[in-house]
Amino acid sequence: MNMKILSRTIQTLLHHRLISRSLLVATLSTMGVMIGVIPKLSDQSLIPIFETAAYAQKQFTNQEINKYANAVLQIEKLRVGAYQEVQNEYQKQTPRGEIPEIICNDKKTVSDLPQNIQVIAVNYCDQAKRFIESNDLTVAQFNEITMTQKDDQILRKKIQDELIRIQKAR
């Protein structure tokens, strides 16, 4: 089906108000899955905008979100302590120097650090991995949720709500 014809058809339907906005979204979403584009309706306009699908968003269960939130809370306490240790050591060696980014699954960010800071970073990464695994997640699952929530507002909200719920229960 030609995209121009499809767009014209949808505009005509909108103009005559033959279908509601929610039905339009459902229809466009189904078509998007079939032809590989994502329909998007602007808040300022009812004209659909088509964007190419980058990747399909995975749906995570409430149990996975709970496990993730528990791991995040444990890791955050650890992260704060490790960051302060790294900051103190780094300031001793490089006053006014910026602390480089340390990414656990990127060995280069760790290997480029001074030896004493590498020890802190490796210890942090090892403990973070243990926290993730103790919550019955793999590091790959944890990273997938982390990356997905950056672009998925609904998932991010679910995680935030779960973090609040867990903290209140403690």
Sine and cosine of phi, psi and omega as CSV:
sin_phi,cos_phi,sin_psi,cos_psi,sin_omega,cos_omega
0.00,0.00,0.75,-0.66,-0.01,-1.00
-0.93,0.37,0.75,-0.66,-0.04,-1.00
-0.88,0.48,-0.55,0.84,-0.01,-1.00
-0.92,0.39,-0.68,0.73,0.03,-1.00
-0.90,0.43,-0.69,0.72,0.02,-1.00
-0.86,0.51,-0.72,0.70,-0.01,-1.00
-0.89,0.45,-0.70,0.72,0.00,-1.00
-0.89,0.46,-0.66,0.75,0.02,-1.00
-0.88,0.47,-0.72,0.70,0.00,-1.00
-0.90,0.43,-0.68,0.74,0.02,-1.00
-0.88,0.47,-0.64,0.77,0.03,-1.00
-0.89,0.45,-0.72,0.70,0.02,-1.00
-0.88,0.48,-0.65,0.76,0.03,-1.00
-0.91,0.41,-0.67,0.74,-0.02,-1.00
-0.87,0.50,-0.64,0.77,-0.01,-1.00
-1.00,0.01,0.00,1.00,0.04,-1.00
0.80,0.60,0.67,0.74,-0.01,-1.00
-0.99,0.15,-0.39,0.92,0.03,-1.00
-0.75,-0.66,0.49,-0.87,-0.02,-1.00
-0.98,0.18,0.28,-0.96,-0.01,-1.00
-0.87,0.49,-0.64,0.77,-0.03,-1.00
-0.92,0.38,-0.62,0.79,0.05,-1.00
-0.92,0.40,-0.60,0.80,0.04,-1.00
-0.89,0.46,-0.72,0.70,0.00,-1.00
-0.88,0.48,-0.71,0.71,0.01,-1.00
-0.88,0.48,-0.69,0.72,0.00,-1.00
-0.90,0.44,-0.73,0.68,-0.01,-1.00
-0.91,0.41,-0.61,0.79,0.02,-1.00
-0.89,0.46,-0.70,0.71,0.03,-1.00
-0.89,0.46,-0.70,0.71,0.02,-1.00
-0.90,0.43,-0.62,0.79,0.01,-1.00
-0.87,0.50,-0.68,0.74,0.04,-1.00
-0.88,0.48,-0.65,0.76,-0.06,-1.00
-0.95,0.32,-0.59,0.81,-0.08,-1.00
-0.94,-0.34,0.02,1.00,0.12,-0.99
0.99,0.12,0.41,0.91,0.11,-0.99
-0.80,-0.60,0.39,-0.92,-0.01,-1.00
-0.95,-0.32,0.85,-0.53,0.06,-1.00
-0.98,0.18,0.58,-0.82,-0.01,-1.00
-0.64,-0.77,0.74,-0.67,0.07,-1.00
-0.96,-0.29,0.80,-0.60,0.02,-1.00
-0.96,0.27,0.54,-0.84,0.05,-1.00
-0.93,0.37,-0.45,0.89,-0.05,-1.00
-1.00,0.04,-0.25,0.97,-0.10,-1.00
-0.58,-0.81,0.42,-0.91,0.08,-1.00
-0.99,-0.13,0.13,0.99,0.02,-1.00
-0.99,0.15,0.81,-0.58,-0.03,-1.00
-0.94,0.33,0.58,-0.81,0.07,-1.00
-0.90,-0.44,0.76,-0.65,-0.01,-1.00
-0.97,-0.24,0.78,-0.63,0.05,-1.00
-0.86,-0.50,0.56,-0.83,0.03,-1.00
-0.95,0.31,0.66,-0.75,0.01,-1.00
-0.95,0.32,0.80,-0.60,0.05,-1.00
-0.99,0.14,-0.74,0.68,0.04,-1.00
-0.24,-0.97,0.38,-0.93,0.01,-1.00
-0.98,0.19,0.71,-0.71,0.04,-1.00
-0.98,0.20,0.78,-0.62,0.04,-1.00
-0.99,0.16,0.60,-0.80,0.09,-1.00
-1.00,-0.02,0.75,-0.66,0.01,-1.00
-0.96,-0.29,0.61,-0.79,0.00,-1.00
-0.97,0.26,0.30,-0.95,0.07,-1.00
-0.87,0.48,-0.56,0.83,0.02,-1.00
-0.91,0.41,-0.67,0.74,0.04,-1.00
-0.90,0.43,-0.64,0.77,0.02,-1.00
-0.90,0.43,-0.65,0.76,0.04,-1.00
-0.89,0.46,-0.72,0.69,0.01,-1.00
-0.88,0.47,-0.68,0.73,0.01,-1.00
-0.88,0.47,-0.73,0.68,-0.03,-1.00
-0.88,0.47,-0.67,0.74,0.04,-1.00
-0.88,0.48,-0.70,0.72,0.02,-1.00
-0.89,0.46,-0.67,0.74,0.00,-1.00
-0.87,0.50,-0.70,0.72,0.00,-1.00
-0.89,0.46,-0.66,0.75,0.03,-1.00
-0.92,0.39,-0.69,0.72,-0.03,-1.00
-0.92,0.38,-0.59,0.80,-0.04,-1.00
-0.87,0.49,-0.69,0.73,0.05,-1.00
-0.87,0.50,-0.70,0.71,0.01,-1.00
-0.90,0.45,-0.69,0.72,-0.04,-1.00
-0.87,0.49,-0.69,0.72,-0.01,-1.00
-0.87,0.49,-0.72,0.69,0.01,-1.00
-0.90,0.44,-0.71,0.71,-0.01,-1.00
-0.91,0.42,-0.65,0.76,0.01,-1.00
-0.88,0.47,-0.68,0.73,0.01,-1.00
-0.90,0.43,-0.64,0.77,0.06,-1.00
-0.88,0.47,-0.74,0.68,0.01,-1.00
-0.89,0.46,-0.69,0.73,0.00,-1.00
-0.87,0.50,-0.72,0.70,0.01,-1.00
-0.88,0.48,-0.73,0.68,0.00,-1.00
-0.91,0.41,-0.66,0.75,-0.04,-1.00
-0.92,0.40,-0.64,0.77,0.01,-1.00
-0.91,0.41,-0.54,0.84,0.05,-1.00
-0.90,0.43,-0.64,0.76,-0.07,-1.00
-1.00,0.06,-0.58,0.82,-0.07,-1.00
-0.70,-0.72,0.98,0.22,0.00,-1.00
-0.83,0.56,0.68,-0.73,-0.01,-1.00
0.92,0.40,0.12,0.99,0.04,-1.00
-0.99,0.16,0.49,-0.87,0.01,-1.00
-0.99,0.13,0.66,-0.75,0.03,-1.00
-0.96,0.27,0.82,-0.58,-0.01,-1.00
-0.95,0.32,0.38,-0.92,0.05,-1.00
-0.94,0.34,0.70,-0.71,0.04,-1.00
-0.89,-0.46,0.88,-0.48,-0.01,-1.00
-0.88,-0.48,0.88,-0.48,-0.12,-0.99
-0.84,0.54,-0.62,0.79,-0.04,-1.00
-1.00,-0.04,0.24,0.97,0.10,-1.00
-0.85,-0.53,1.00,-0.06,-0.11,-0.99
-0.84,0.54,-0.49,0.87,-0.02,-1.00
-0.90,0.43,-0.60,0.80,0.00,-1.00
-0.92,0.40,-0.43,0.91,0.03,-1.00
-1.00,0.04,-0.70,0.71,-0.07,-1.00
-0.92,0.38,-0.37,0.93,0.02,-1.00
-0.98,0.17,-0.13,0.99,-0.03,-1.00
-0.99,0.16,0.41,-0.91,0.16,-0.99
-0.85,0.52,0.47,-0.88,-0.12,-0.99
-0.80,0.60,-0.73,0.68,-0.05,-1.00
-0.91,0.41,-0.50,0.86,0.02,-1.00
-0.98,0.17,-0.52,0.85,0.09,-1.00
-0.85,0.53,-0.66,0.75,-0.01,-1.00
-0.87,0.50,-0.70,0.71,0.02,-1.00
-0.89,0.45,-0.71,0.70,-0.04,-1.00
-0.90,0.43,-0.71,0.71,-0.01,-1.00
-0.90,0.43,-0.67,0.74,0.04,-1.00
-0.87,0.49,-0.71,0.70,0.03,-1.00
-0.86,0.51,-0.75,0.66,-0.05,-1.00
-0.89,0.46,-0.66,0.75,0.03,-1.00
-0.89,0.45,-0.69,0.72,0.00,-1.00
-0.93,0.38,-0.64,0.77,0.02,-1.00
-0.88,0.48,-0.67,0.75,0.03,-1.00
-0.88,0.48,-0.68,0.74,0.03,-1.00
-0.89,0.46,-0.66,0.75,0.03,-1.00
-0.88,0.47,-0.69,0.72,0.01,-1.00
-0.87,0.50,-0.77,0.64,-0.05,-1.00
-0.93,0.37,-0.52,0.86,0.04,-1.00
-0.94,0.34,-0.24,0.97,0.09,-1.00
-0.98,-0.19,0.36,0.93,0.07,-1.00
0.85,0.52,0.62,0.78,0.13,-0.99
-0.83,-0.55,0.46,-0.89,0.18,-0.98
-1.00,0.00,0.29,-0.96,0.05,-1.00
-0.89,0.46,-0.60,0.80,0.02,-1.00
-0.89,0.46,-0.68,0.73,0.04,-1.00
-0.90,0.43,-0.71,0.71,0.00,-1.00
-0.85,0.52,-0.74,0.68,0.00,-1.00
-0.91,0.42,-0.60,0.80,0.03,-1.00
-0.89,0.45,-0.69,0.72,0.03,-1.00
-0.91,0.42,-0.69,0.73,0.01,-1.00
-0.85,0.53,-0.73,0.68,-0.03,-1.00
-0.94,0.35,-0.64,0.77,-0.04,-1.00
-0.91,0.41,-0.66,0.75,-0.05,-1.00
-0.91,0.41,-0.34,0.94,0.04,-1.00
-0.90,0.43,-0.55,0.84,-0.04,-1.00
-0.95,-0.31,-0.12,0.99,-0.10,-1.00
-0.91,-0.42,0.99,-0.15,-0.06,-1.00
-0.89,0.46,-0.56,0.83,-0.01,-1.00
-0.92,0.40,-0.72,0.70,0.04,-1.00
-0.89,0.46,-0.70,0.72,0.01,-1.00
-0.85,0.52,-0.66,0.76,0.02,-1.00
-0.91,0.41,-0.67,0.74,0.03,-1.00
-0.87,0.49,-0.67,0.74,0.01,-1.00
-0.90,0.43,-0.72,0.70,0.01,-1.00
-0.87,0.49,-0.69,0.72,0.03,-1.00
-0.88,0.47,-0.65,0.76,0.00,-1.00
-0.93,0.37,-0.62,0.78,0.06,-1.00
-0.87,0.49,-0.69,0.73,0.02,-1.00
-0.91,0.42,-0.70,0.71,-0.01,-1.00
-0.87,0.50,-0.70,0.71,-0.02,-1.00
-0.91,0.42,-0.68,0.74,-0.03,-1.00
-0.91,0.41,-0.60,0.80,0.04,-1.00
-0.93,0.37,-0.55,0.84,-0.03,-1.00
-0.96,0.28,-0.32,0.95,-0.03,-1.00
-0.98,0.18,0.00,0.00,0.00,0.00
